[in-house]
Amino acid sequence: MSEKMMLFIPAYNCEKQIVRVLAQLDEEVSSLFEEILVVNNRSTDNTEGAVLSYLGEYPNDKVRLVRNDENYGLGGSQKMAFHYAVDHGYDYVCMLHGDDQGNIHDFLPMFRKGIYKKHDCVLGARFMRGSRLEGYSAFRTFGNIVYDFIFAFVTHRRIFDLGSGLNLYSTRMLRDGFFDKFPDNLMFNYLMILAAHYYDHDIIFYPVSWREDDQVSNVKMVSQATAVLKMAFEYMMDHEKIRQEYRDVVRSAYTCQNVEEKRIV
């Protein structure tokens, strides 16, 4: 593969799951990426120690563990990784959540066929034909599908997931930093869907497997559902809303440190 690719693994309070995610990085997966960036978003448990312990037992010279200078939220961590990928000359950045709900191997057929080359981003989809759910309640599945239809109505596109934990982005769509004002929390990916419509990004959904086992959800369902509806409605009424400031805390940069060398990146 001639493209320069990076894998980004955001991790927050997932000490039990992160080692299983790292175990997914077999020879074929590792060969796809020049760098694998594990980002500890100021976990309050032993996530960081679990990564270091695993790497001590199973070395992988492509894996780099960093710690955010603040807890930026999932959206903030994505911003940091996006800018890092652009600044370091990567053509693509792939995101795999560190809580072991998704599996990077689901994307291997997509990589082998070169599907990603034809699109600005490939978004893992839990609710389309070919996807597989394990331990995911029927109620949550129904709710997600309803919201997919709402966003499809607003964007006039088929939407199969508003934000799974396995996605691939071309850095050519990230260079102008259109996402900088988006929320730093879990709402970030919903804005990315609306932004794809506004900026005419070429996105494609790809079926993935998803499981819930011993993970701890950070989603506050009622408040988030209400906020997502408001966001979609405001964008439908005025597309220029996508350019407004959504953050509670406005930051000029999202920075992190190398855990072993304490070096700012």
Sequence and secondary structure as in RCSB ss.txt:
>XXXX:A:sequence
MSEKMMLFIPAYNCEKQIVRVLAQLDEEVSSLFEEILVVNNRSTDNTEGAVLSYLGEYPNDKVRLVRNDENYGLG
GSQKMAFHYAVDHGYDYVCMLHGDDQGNIHDFLPMFRKGIYKKHDCVLGARFMRGSRLEGYSAFRTFGNIVYDFI
FAFVTHRRIFDLGSGLNLYSTRMLRDGFFDKFPDNLMFNYLMILAAHYYDHDIIFYPVSWREDDQVSNVKMVSQA
TAVLKMAFEYMMDHEKIRQEYRDVVRSAYTCQNVEEKRIV
>XXXX:A:secstr
  S EEEEEEESS TTTHHHHHTT  HHHHHH SEEEEEE   SSSHHHHHHHHHHHS  TTEEEEEESS  HHH
HHHHHHHHHHHHTT SEEEEE TTSSS GGGGHHHHHHTGGGGSSEEEEESSSTT EEES  HHHHHHHHHHHHH
HHHHHTS  S S  SEEEEEGGGTTT TTTTS SSTTHHHHHHHHHHHTT  EEEEE EEE SS      HHHHH
HHHHHHHHHHHH GGGGGS   SS  S   EEETTT  B 
